């Protein structure tokens, strides 16, 4: 299972700074993150960048391995 680190607004809306989840792709991971958390979580997570093992997962098909480290990064001011 992948280790998911949540930062700023993503951590606030999901109520955790770290999760352990099993997902095969970045798109599946996004769906798991918002499941059961409502529209507000979907709005926040959809704006976040996912960094999978230090590489930006720009496409939903980006693979996530069982031992991946995924950072969920909301947009930051100025960037």
Secondary structure, 3 states (H helix, E strand, C coil): CEEEEECHHHHHHHCCCEEEECCCEHHHHHHHHHCCCHHHHHHHHHHCEEEECCEECCCCCCECCCCCEEEEECCCCCC
